[in-house]
Amino acid sequence: MIFRFQYLRFGTLGILLLCVGFAILGTGVADYFIRSRENAWRRQFVSRPPVIPEKLFPDYNVEGMKLVMMRASIVSIGSPLVVHLTALEMPPHFIIGTKPLPVGSPAPDFTLRNAMDGREVHLADYCNKKPVILLFGSFGCDVFCRQLAGLNKLYLAYKDRAEFFFVYITEAPHKGLLPPPHPAEPFLGHIPRGLRHFQIPIPCLVGNQAIEAAYTPFPERLLIVDRSGRIALDGGLGIPKGWDLDQVESWLKQI
């Protein structure tokens, strides 16, 4: 009886170890799959414009809000794997509306790569140095594109007083104002081509799901982060008429 009990105990232990091994292996495979999809999503910004079905992006209508509610319900379940797998069926972290970022609250930190040279930019590095102007948008947003001339002018006038960063986020559904590729530059990526076309001197950073979750900037947003790393001014989405750049300039003059 004692021998049988011991044999049963060791057999059960073996089954448990086997199950743990399969769980570790499955987690590793799932993690590799998720990271591969996220890396592919980031690369598509630089290499080519994302292909987004128009029907997924009705302008602020019921269907658009269904996507938001669907994702919110998935997040509430608490399964990161489910969230990532469902993100493959819809644009990454597509959110309509802004998350409140009150003046004086800490700005969510981030590290993003420059779209042109790959250099990493860490927001916290600018604390106690210069204020930071964050411009979120994409060349698929016609409202954003129409403001680029004013943003360029603002940058050239105040680039010595503050750091400016254009954070490229999920492509908006509009046609935008960016013309089709020129035959002389067939291999030039979507972002570099847009920067050249609109003559944008502002450093451009490639956004990701984490920063869109932290700032909810879709389809565009403007924020000023002061030297202490806190929100100094929230220009909001600027939809549909655009941002009040005079307000931004007034703040910069007071530095």
N, C-alpha and C positions, 0 to 999 in steps of 0.2 A: 504493500500500500504506500509505503514511504517513497519507494522508487518511482511508482507511477505518478505520485503527486509532484515529485521533483521534475520528472520528464515533462509533465503538463506545464509546469511553471516555466521551464526553459523554452518550451515550444511557444508559449504565449509571448514571452519576452522577444523571441526571434521574430514573431509576426509584428509586434510593435515596432521593432527596429526597422523592419522592412517597410512598414507604412511611413515611418519618419523619413527614410531614405527617398521614397517616392515623392513625399511632400516637398522635401528640399529640392529635388530634381525639377518638380513641376514649378516651384516658385522661381527657380533660376531661369527656366525656359520662358515663363510669363514675363519676368523682368527684362530679359533680353528682347523679347518681342515688343514690349512697351517702349523701351529706350530706342529701338530701331525706328519705330513709327514716329516718335517725337523728333529724332534727329532728321528724319526725312521731311517732316513738316517744317522744321527750321530752315533746311537747305532750299526749300521751294521758294522762299522769299527772294533769295539772291539769284537763283538760277532761272526762274521763270515765274510768271504771274500765276497764283493759285487758280485752279479751275473750280469755280463755285457755281452750282446750278442756281439759276435765277429764282426758281420756285422755292428754294430754301430761304431766300432773303426778301420777302415782301417788306416794304418800308413800314415798319412800326405797326403792323396789322396783327390780327388774331393769330395767324399761323406763326409769325415770328415769336410771339409771346409763348406759344405752345412749346417751342424749342427751349425757351428759357425755363419754363415750368418743368419740362421733362428732365432737364439736366439738374435742376434744383432738387427734384424728388430723388434722383439717382444719388446725388451727393449725400442726402439725408440717410440713405441706406447704410452708408459707412463703408462701402467696398471700393477701395482705390482701383482694383482690377476692373470692376464693372464700369467705373467712371471712364477709364482709359479706353476700354473696348467700345463703349457707346460713342466716345469721341471720334472713333473712326467713321461713324456714320453721319456725322455732322461737323461743321467747321469747328476747330479747336477753341474751346471756351468762348463760345458765342454768347455775349450778354448784351442786352439792350438796357440802357439806363446807367446811371453812375452810382457808385458806392460813396456815401458821404465821407469826405475827408475834411473835417473842420479845420479852420485856420488855427494854427498852434499845435495840431496833432502831429506826431512823428510821421514822416514820409516813409512808406515801405521801401526798404533797401533792396537793391538789385545789383547784379553783375551781368552785363550784356556785351556782346561783341560788336565792334564797328563793322558795318556792312562792306566797307571798302578795303580795309587793311587787316581785319580780324582781331584788332587790338581790343582787349577787355577793358570795359569801363565800369568802375565800381562807384556807386553813388556816394557811399560813406567816405570816399577819399576826398570829397569836396567840402566836408564839414570844416568849419572854422577857416575856410579859404574864400570861396565865392558862392553867391546864390546860384541856383541851377534852374533854368527854364526848361521844362519838359513839354515837348510838343508831340502828342500821339496822333497818328493818322496813317493813311495809305493813299496811293495814287488812284485807287478805285473810288475814292470819295470826292465828288465834284465840289462840295462845299470846302473841303480842305484844300484842294488844288487851287481854288480861286483866291485863297488867302496867302498863298506862298510868296507872292510878290511883296506883300506887306510884312510877312515874317522875315524874308530876306533883308529887307530894309531895316527892320528892328534889330536883327542880328548884327549887321554891319555897324550900326550906330552904338550898340551897347555890348559888343562882345568882350570889351576890356573890363566891363563891370560885372558880368555874369557869364556862366557857362550855359550854352544852348545845346540841347540834344533833341533830335528828331527821332522818335522811337517808332519804327515801322511795325504796325499791328496787323491783325487779321484783315484781309482785303475786303473793302466795302463792296456792295453789289452794283454800284453805279458804273457807268462806262468811264467816268472820270474825264480828264482832259489830256491824258497821255496818249499821243498818237501811236500807231502801230510801229513795229521795229523798222528801222531804215535798212535797206539792202546792204549798206556798207558796214553795218554792225549787227549781223545776224546772231552772233554768239554773246552779245552784251546782255547781262542779266537784267531782270525787271527793275530792280532798285537802282543799279548804276545808270541805267538808261533814263529813268525818271529824274535822278539827281542831275544828270547832264542836261536833259531837256528843260527843266525848270530852273537851271542854274542855281542850285541850292548849295550854298557854302556851309550850311549847318551840318555838323557831324551826325551821321545817321546810324542808329543802333537797331539791330534785329531783335524784335520782341519775341516773347514766348508765352506759353500758357500761364506760367507763374505770375508774370507781370500784368497780364490781362486780368487775372483773378484779383490781384492786389489793387489795381487802379481802375478797373472796369472802364476802359477808355474808348470802347467801340461806339460810334465810328470815328470819333476824334475827341481829343481832350487837351486842355492846356492847364498846366500847374506851375507854380513857382515854389521852390524849396529854398528856404533861407539858409544862412551860414550854419545855423545850429541843427540843420537837418529836419526842420519842421515846415509844415505847409504854411506859406505866407499868403498865397492867393490862389484861388480855384476859379479858373475861367470857365469851367464846365465843358459841356459838349459843343457849345457854339452852334447848335442846330436850331433853325435852318439858316440864320443870317450870318453866322460866323462869330468869332470872338471879338471882344472889345479890346483891340490892341492899344487904344489910347489909355485904357486903365492899366495895362501892363507897362506901357512906357512911363506913365506917371509914377508907378511903383519903382521902376528902375532909376528914375531921376532923383528919388529920395535916398538912394543908397549913399 
